[in-house]
Structures are given as C-alpha cells and as structure tokens.
C-alpha cells in the first residue's frame, strides 16, 4: 500500500513537471535583456536579444524570411527598431547613432537571432518591446510568430542607496590605495635587504623607484576619485532632480500623460466648458497642440472645450517650487504653495467636472477658475524641475519660464465666452478677455544639439 502511494506521488510530480515545462515553452521566440537591471547613463553594453527558445516542434515555422524588433509607442502603434532579412542575411538599424551595434542571423529556426547592443544605456532603451519572426510553414503559407512583450524600466536609486553607494566606493578607493602603498613598501623592503651590504648608489636608485611608484599610486587614486565623483553626479541627476515640488496644485495634462515623478502618484480629472453657442464660435487651440485630446468638441449646436489635469497633493514631500515667472492651477480648499499668489478668472460659461479637477467656483452660468502665480525671478533664469517627461505651465509676464534640460514651445487655448461676463481677479496667467485666451508653455526634454530657446525661435 505504501509503495503504491509513493509511485502515484512520483507520477503526479512527473505530470506537474511536464505541464510546467509545456507552459514555459509556449513562446517559440523570446526577447531577453542583459544585464537585468538598467540605469540610464551608467549601464554599459545593454543588449536586447530575440532568439528561439524551446524545442523545434513548438514552432510552426518551417523557414525564416524576416526578424524584426519593435517598440510600443503607447498609442496602439509601434516603432520598428531593427530588421533582418534572410535572403540577404543583412540587418538594418532604424534611426540610431553609429555607436549602437546590431547583429543577426536568419537560417534554421534554432540559429535565428537578432540583437541590439547599446554601449551605454540611453532613454530609447526603456519601454515595451516585442519581436516578430516571419516565414513559411510546412505548407508554404506565410506565418508570423510574435514573442511575449518585454517591458524595460529604469532601476531608480533612492537617496539612501546613493549614500550607501558613495560609502562603498570610498571604501574601495581607500582599500585600493592601501594595497598599492603596502605592495610598494614590501617591494622596497625586500630590495633593501638584498642590497643592504652592497652599494649606496643602489639605495638611492631604489628610493627614486619608490617615489615614482608612490606618485603613480597617487595619480591613479586621483583618477579613481574623479570617476567616482562623475558616477555619483550622474546618479544624483537621475534621481534627486526627478522629484516634483511639494504642495497642492494642478498641471494641464499633455497628450503623453502626467509627468514623471519619483515621489508622487498623480490623480487626474477634467473640466468641460460649454462655450458660446452663437456662430461663428471662436474656440481654438494652437495649430500644433500637445494637450490631451479631445480639446474641442461639438454636439449639435453646442460647443465644448475640455481641460485635462494632473493633480498633486504632496504634503511635506519634495523640494519647494523654485523662484521664477509662471503659473499653474490652484486646488480647492488648499492654499497655494509657498511663494505663490492666488487669483481667479470668471469664465462666463457653464462647466461640468469629472475626476479630481483643480479649484473652480460655479455662480449661475459662470465658472471661476483659480490659479497660483509667482513672479520673483526673471523667466530667462533657468529653474530645476523633473525633465524626463513633458509638462505644461501657464505663461506670466510675457515670456515662458526656462527649465534646465528642456526645450519650451509657446502654445495657446481660446475659450469663446459670453462677451462682457469674464474678468480677471488679482494675479492670473497671461491672456486676453472677450474671449478668454490662455498663453501656455509646453516643455519637453532637450535632444542632442538643442538649446532651450530653439523651439521658440522656430515659431
């Protein structure tokens, strides 16, 4: 009886193991990343590789004609990163610099692969990737097999991790220097003992050698220290500068979504303004607008303007807002962050709300929008804000505020109000009345060769 139970248990284990292997092997081709943890600007030789994994019987492909690696753009479409055609066995790299290396081979199923190597990890490496392998099945029909999606995210360092890394690097530097000095001293002592009874000139020569080795050790230690300092500065620029300021406030949402932040979970919402129904209706936005869509809508004879928001409710977390010249939305029931003045605009139109919208007041058919503004430093004095993803600020005093590491593009939004019903109250963003026109500033990360004013010069 006991032997029967053991045999049944072993059979069950074999069945479960076989089921696990079949489940793991369902994907014929896989995308893999080496190394596993990637940090922008630090990780070297980051490699994205597509190749066959598992038994050949699991793939329905009989022959391979093309291999592609593509990246999800976030709007349902994707960018083609690299491509390999088997008839030429030549790989093609799409819009990368010459430093990026691509390799591949398309022959038998097991030997087919395509890989991309970045000498140093850059922003293009992060996102959602997939691999498509095309060819013919045993009946000559065209077939494409797609790998599971691989999402690559950046390994972010906290302040404590940065300090711990700095301590480790300093310890390594001290150990390195101590070992070099100790080795030089041991070598010197051994040579002294060998020639102690011989010639005075030899002692002088050895002293000079020790001096040379000591100078070389100090030079190497200095170079090592400079390398550590550069790595720490890179880590700090990628972590500490990516925290949005503390306080309660709302930003207009770009079409790419809410800004990146190491320390806040944005909430979202939107207001819909029912504008002047008379013709012609003057609701407009910039010809090239990056605001979240739809901005303008029409239902029969009624016209609407939508504003979508990213809302922060950080209390005591993050730095203070820097001095400058700009505005954003005030939150209902909360004071403006330190250094800002509050103001409001009577829009003269009716409004409906969804989600977590910024502060507004409805009085009859009018809506009062509230803002927080400051003008305690010139706009051309650059300020530090997180720069990994785009965001909007409202213009104040005629010029968009400059932000370090970002280009800025002026935009506008006009809401056709009931003329005569709208007015400004205290400090509000730049704009005009009858109808209400808001002057906006769109920020995006600088690309190689850009300057903060490039976008403005092109308008």
N, C-alpha and C positions, 0 to 999 in steps of 0.2 A: 504493500500500500504506500509506504514512504517513497520507494523507488519510483512508483507511478507518478506521484505528486511532483517529485524533482524533475522527471522527464517532461511533464506538462509545463512546469515553470520555465524550463530551459527552452522549450518550443515557443512559449509565449514571448520570452525575451528575444528569440530569433525573429519572430514575426514583427515585434515592435521595432527592432533594429532595422529590418528590411524596409518597413514603412517609413522610418525616418530617413533612410538613405534615398528612397524614391522621392520623398518630399523635397529633400535638399537638392536633388539633381534635376528638378523640373525645369530649371532655367538652363537652356543649352549654352548661351553665351552670357558672361558676366562682366561688369565693369568693376575694377578694383582701383584703390588709391594707395600709393606708397610714398611717404610713411602715413600712418593712420591719422596723426594729429598735425594739422597745418596751421601756421601762423604767418600772416601776410608780412612780407619784407624780411622774414627770418629763415623760414624753412627752405632748404636747398634741395635741388633735384627732386621736386614733387612730380610724380609720374601717375598719369591716368591711363589704364590699360584695359582693352577689350580683347578677350580671348575665349576659346571654347573650354568648358568645364564639365566633366562627366563622361559617361560612356557614349560612344558614337551613335548607338542605336536610339538615343533620346532625341537626336536632331533629325528632322525630316528633310534637311538639305542634302542633296547628292553632290552638288558642286557649288562653289562660291564665286560670285562675279563682282561683288562690291561690299565694302565695310565702311560704315560712317559712324562718327561720334558727334552727337548734337547736344545742345544746351537749351533747357526750357527758358523762354523769355518771360514767362509769368502771365501771358495773355492768351494762352492756348496754342501759341506757335513756338517755334524753336529756331535757334541759330545752328548752322552747320559748322562744326569746329574743324573736323579733319575727315578726309575721304581717301579710300584705297580702291583702285580698280584692278581686277585680277588680270585683265587682258594685257595691261602694261606693267602690272606689279609696281606702280608708281603711286606714292602717297602725295596728297595735296593738303596744304595747311591754309586755313581761311583767316585772313586779316590778323595775323600775329607778327610780332617782331622777329628778326632773323635769329635771335638768341634762343627761341623756342625750338626744340628738336622733336621731329615726328618720325616714327618708324613703323613698318608694317610688312605683312606677307600674306598673300591670299593664294593658297594651294589646296591641300587637303583640309578637311574640317578641323582635325586636331592641331594642325600647324598654322592655322589662320589666326592673325592677331593684328591689332592697331593700337599704338600707344603714343601719348604726347608727354614730353618732359619739359617742365619749366625750371630753368637754372635757379631762380628764386621765386617763391610763391607770390603772385600778384592777385589783384581784385578779380580778374577774369576766371580764376580757378574755382571761385565759390559759386554754388548754385546747384541746380538739379540737372543731371546728365543721364543720357541713355545711349545705347549702342544698337545700330541696325545692321544686320548681316543678310544680304540678299543673294539669291542664286536660283537654282533649279532643283526640283525634287526628282525622284526616280522616274516620274512620268514625263518630265520635261516641262512641267508647269512652273511659272515664276512664283517664288516664295520669299518672304522676308520674315526673319526671326528677330525679335527685339529683346534686349536684356532688361532686367528689372532696373528701375530708376535709382541712381546713386545721388544722394544729396550730400554736398560737401559744405560744411560750415567751418567758420574760423574758430580756433582754440583761443578764447579770450582769457587774459590774465587779470586777476584781481590785484588790488594794491598790496595785499599781504603776500601774494605769490611773487610780485615784483621784488618786494623787500627780501623775501626768502631767497630768490634767485640771486640778488645782489650780494647777499651774505655768503652764499655758496661760491660765487665767482671770486669774491675777495679771499675766501679761504683757499681756493685753488691757486690763486695768484701767489699767496704767501707760501704755500707748500712748494710751488714750483721754484720760487726764488730761494727758499731754504735748501732745497735739494741741490740746486745748481751751486750755491755757495759751499755747501758741505762737500760736494763732489770735488770742487776746485781745491778746497782745503786739504782733503785727503790726498789728492794727486800731488799737491805741493809738498806735503809732509813726507810722502813716500820718496819723492825725488831728492829732498833734502837729506834723508837718511842714506840714500845711495851715493851722494857725492860729498857728504859732510867732511870727509878727511882729504878730499882732493883739492879742487881749485876754487879760489874766491870768485873768479870770473863766472864760474858755473852758477854760483849762488845768485849773482847779480842777474844772470840770464833768466833763472827761474823766477825771480822776483818780478821781472818785467812780464813774463808769461802770466803769472798770477794776476798782475794788474790788468793785462789785456783781457783775460777771461772774466775778471770782475766787471770791467767796463762793458763787455759783451752781454753779461748777465743783466746788468742794469738797463742796457739798451733794449734787450728782449722783454724785460719786465715792463718797461715804459710802453712798448708797442702793445703788449698784452693788456695793460691797463686802459689804453686808448680804445682797443677793440671792445673791452667790457663796457666802457662808457658809451660807445656808439650803440651797442645792443640794448642797454638799459634805456637810452633815449628813444630808440625805436619802439620798445615795449610801452614806454610811457605815452608816446604819441598815439599808439593804437588802443590804449585802454583809458587812461585818466582823462584824455581830451574828448572821450566819446560819451560823457555824462551830460544830459541836458540840465539846465539850471533848475533849482528848486522853485516851488511856488505853485499857485493855481492859475492856469492860463490855457488858452486855446489857440491853435495854429490852423490855417487853411490847409486842407489835405491835397497833396499833389496826386497826379494820376498813378504814380508808383507806390502810393500808400504812405503811412506815417513814417517819420524819420526814425533812424536807428538810435538806440539808447541802451547803454549797459545797465542803467538803474531805474527804468520806469516802464510800466505797462500802460501804453496809451489806451484810452477809451475813445470811442468815436460817436458821432452824431451828425445831424444836418438840419438846416433850416430851409424852408421853401417859401419864397416871397411871391405873392400873387400881385403882379405889376399892373400898370395902367392898361386897361383893355382897349382904349381908343387906338385907331390906326392913324399914322404908322406907329408901331411900337418900337421903342429905342433901346431895348435890351441888347447889349453887345458885350463881347469879350475880345481879347487880343486875337489877331489872326492866327498866331501860333500860341496856344494856351496849354499849359501843363496841369491845369486844375483837374481834379477828379470829375469825370463825366457822369451823367449829363449836367451841364451848367444851365443851358437854356432849354425850355420845354414849352410846348403849346398844346392845349386841349380845346378844340373848337375855337371859340373867340377869346379864350382866356390864355394869358401869358404868364410863365413862371420862371424864376431864377433860383437855382439851387446853390447853397454853400455847404460843403462837407468839411468836418473839423476833426482834428486830433487833439484830445483834451488830456492835460496832465494835472494830477492832484498830488504832487510830491510835497511833503511837509518835512523840512529839516534834512532833506537828502539832496546831494549835489551842490555845485557851486552857486554863487549869486549871479544874476544876469549882469553882463559887463556894461560899462558906460558906453553910450553911443547915441544914435538918432534913428529910432524905429518904433513900431507899434505892433501889438497883437490883441486878441480878444480877451476880455475880462470874463471871469466865471461868476455866475450868480451866487450871492451870499458870501463871497470871498473878497478880500482886499487885493489890490494889485500887488505884485511882488515889490520888494524893496527898491526904491529909486524911480518908480513909475507914477505917473498921474493918471487919474481916471477921467474919461469923457464919454459922451454918448451922441448918437445921431438919430433924429426922428426920421425914419424912412418913409413915412406917409403911405405905407402899403400893409396889407394883412399878411400874416405869417403862420405857418404850421411847423411843428417840431417832430423829429424822430431821433431816438437815442440820447446821447449826452451832448447837448448843444451848449455853446457859451451863453453868457448872460444877455437876456433881452427882456423888454417890458412891453406888453400889449395894452394900448389905451384906445378903445374903439376900433377903428380900422387902421390905426397907426402902430408901428413897431419901433421901439427904441433899442438900437444896438449899442452895447457898451464896449469900450476899448481901454487898454493900458498903454501909455506912451511915455517915452523919455527922450530928452534932447540935451544931454550933459557932456557930449563929446562929438567932434566932427565926424560925419559919415565916412570920410576917407581915411580915418584912423581905424585900421583893421581890428576886429574882435575875434575871440576864440569861441566857436560853437562846434558841436559834432558835425563832421563833414562826410560821413560815409554814404548818406542818402540825401536826396533833395528835400527842400522845405521852402515855405513862404514866410515872409514878413511884410507888414504894411510900410509903405514909404512915409517919411516925415521930413519936413523942411526941404523938399525939392530934390533930394539925392538918396539913392539906395545905399544902405549901410554896407561897407565892405566886410567880408568874413574871410579869415585866413584859410587858404587852401581851397577856396571855392570861387567859381565864376558867378556873376549875378546878371540876370536879364530882367529889364523892366516889363511889366505886363499891366493890364487894366481890366476892370469889370464895371459896366454901366447898368444900373437898375432904373428902369423907367417908372418914376414915382408920379404921384398926383402933384403936379406943379404947384408950388406955394406951400405945401404941407411939410416939407423937410427943412431942417435947420441943424446947425452944428451947436454942440454944447461943451464948453471948456476945451480940453485938449483932445483932438481926434486925428486920424491919419490924413495924409494929403488927399485931396479930391475936389469935386465941384458939386454944386447944388443944381436942382431942377434940370436935369435928372441927377441922381447921386452916382458919381463916378469914383471908384476906389483905385488908387495907384498902388500896384503890387510889386514885390521884388522876389523873383524866383532864383533860388540858389542850388547849384549842383557842383559836384566835386570837379576840381581842375583836372584836365588831361594834359599830357606832356606838351609843353610849348605854349600853353595858355597863360594869360595873366588875368587878374580879377576883373579888369575893365574890358577884356576882349569882347564879351557878349554885348556890352553897352555900345562899343564902337561900331558893331555890325548893324545896329538898328537905324 
